[in-house]
Amino acid sequence: MNYTNVFKPIEIRGVYYKNRLAFAPPGCMGAGDAKGHVTPYFVECFRPFAKGGVAVVNVGNVSIDINESDDEGLGGQLDTSTDACITPLSRFAGMCSLYGAHGQLELTHNGAMQGSIPGRKAGECGFSPSAFIMPAERIRARRANREPIPTREMSKAKIEETVQKYADSALRAKKAGMNTVMIHGAHGNLLAQFYSTYFNRREDEYGGSAHNRARFAVEALDAVRKAVGEDFVIEYRISADEYKEGRMHFKDTLEFLDIIKDKVDILHVSGGLHDVIADPMGMLPLHLPYTYPNMYNVHWAGKIKKEFPGLYVATVGAIMNVRQAEEIISSGTADFVAYMRALLADPDMPHKYAEGREEDHRPCIRCACRYADKFGVLSWDCSVNPIRGKTDKYPENRVPIAAEKKKVAVIGGGPAGVQAMLTLVERGHDVTLYEKEAVIGGNLNYASLDPRKADVKEYLMYLRRQAQKAPARVLMNMEATPENLAKECYDVILAAIGSRPIKPAVIGIDSPHVLWAPDAEIEGAQVGDKVVVIGGGAVGVQSAVRHAMDGKEVTLVEMTDTLSLKGAVSGALGGALSLKHELQQYNVKVIFKSKVERIDEKTVTISDIETGMTSVISADTVLYAVGMKSLTKEAQLFRSAVPNTRLYLIGDCFDQSEIRGAVHSAFKIASEI
């Protein structure tokens, strides 16, 4: 495919963009500590993205005043309310310039959509256009057994002060060497709150009519322009639709954009709301778990581009690769494409496509993993890129060559085995991989069967390509035995033999209409109209939803009183919530605290764990997904067979886990050999 449009330079207000790709603003990235101060590894944290080839590197959720606006108390935001930020930000801007990229800050005030604020006095709540009690505050108050506190309505003096804070922060970005800034007016933040009739109930010149409600944003944008001058690009982030009744919808967005269109250069089109506590469902269009289609927000960008052809438009949201970006830009739908998770998975993606190495692109599986970093704030992890976030240990974003070359065997070609092989090869070792099946992938071959997991399928195909290309000996259809391992005299053996599905001890479990749930996705598998799924874990719930979407009558039986959605894709940010919603949406009947006693040809008998009472469910097909058993004992057999060789267990056979656990455990061991 030709990528001429996505790599075509463009100039806006004299600012040169080498291509149309950007690293989108991440919610928290460890840029700031819990008090908003720059962390020691701030610059190095963002270096891989600038080095990887994008034109813009965003620092997300940068506060214009950390004492008034935090991100639901998660921390990790940079504070730009004083000149103390200029020097560290200049190092960031200089680093980006070194690679021909622009550093950019997403200037934010959360307004009413915030949590506990550092330095806030007792009894105070956040600022908003009008004073009222937020749904999230009602929940916080109930949890703390106290009265809810209303937001503080902003006085005209406070509005003027806040307008100036936007301008001052933008000017500090310019003084630090940046020539562009993003103003965050999306996801229900303060600027969006003023235009929203849900938040804004004022009767002065900042409320009522559309122009009045837009006045705060207009004044902020005018102040920013006055502060930074004409040779500076202003990008404005907007939610095309907030996807919630009574909130901002697309027609409202168009009215607002018509008012501010002459005051911004680029419109960054997102969607949804950020309300972690009261409306987590509203966050799904932000985080877009695998249950949502790729390029979810792109159609909004196209509509806005059509309405405002004189503006540059950027689109964001589950855009997975440069191929999709080329389609978007060549069609005229948008002028820029922003990625976040796709670049966490592979910061070098732009270079790989530009150099004709797209087969080496490590795809994102849309898991949205997060973790607490060393400063106690949340940052972004990546299931498939184990080196992500370790720039303090690996400043070149790669593992170094080992001091001594070793002969290493890797047993198993699943995600852990292939990751171990790739890391060992990068370290310079002599590696042999044993895979007893005809294809690489292990249990990922089953996990990728769900048609909605196209991203997981892409990752599986990537592993197969890399296994084929790696300078290692890959033995397919070859089971490792103690005898052939001993014969090769390996220095180190890594066992990655995985896990196998647990089969419930139930009468009738071996009947022909009973399947392990993933096997029901295999082409040609016969699934009847009435389906019973045994097990309320990630696999069971995904299976139940999938077949219900196909019009089946599905009943899910779970022994405990809750669902367990901890998988890397299903249980990460938004995925579990989306699946629970879909259980209701597609009328899946969920029966808790119940045990399957027997399976007959057309029925399943269950018993209530507490009362012992039995009931019968009609079933044409029964699917079970009650967990996996780690093959730890089988892996340990290699230890006694090859006593003088170091043996490490990685992946599922070490600790039954999701994709992230398999990949990261493999990397950790392999990087130290």
CORJO-V735394 format. One line per field, one symbol per residue. ss: DSSP state (h for helix, s for strand, l for the rest). Layout:
ss: ???
This chain:
ss: lllllllllsssllssslllsssllllllllslllllslllhhhhhhhhhhhlllsssssssslllllllllllllllsllllhhhhhhhhhhhhhhhlllsssssssllllllllllllllllllssllllllhhhhhhhhhhlllllllssllhhhhhhhhhhhhhhhhhhhhllllsssssllsllhhhhhhllllllllllllllhhhhlhhhhhhhhhhhhhhllllsssssssllllllllllhhhhhhhhhhhhhhllsssssllsllllllhhhhhhhhllllllllllhhhhhhhhhhllllssssslllllhhhhhhhhhlllllsssslhhhhhlllhhhhhhlllhhhlllllllllssslllllsssllllllllllllllllllllllllllsssssllshhhhhhhhhhhhlllsssssslllllsllhhhhllllllhhhhhhhhhhhhhhhhlllsssslllllhhhhhhhlllsssslllssslllllsllllllssshhhhhllllllllsssssllshhhhhhhhhhhhlllsssssllllllsllllllllllhhhhhhhhhhhlllsssllsssssslllsssssslllllsssssllsssslllssslhhhhhhhhhhllllsssslhhhlllllhhhhhhhhhhhhlll
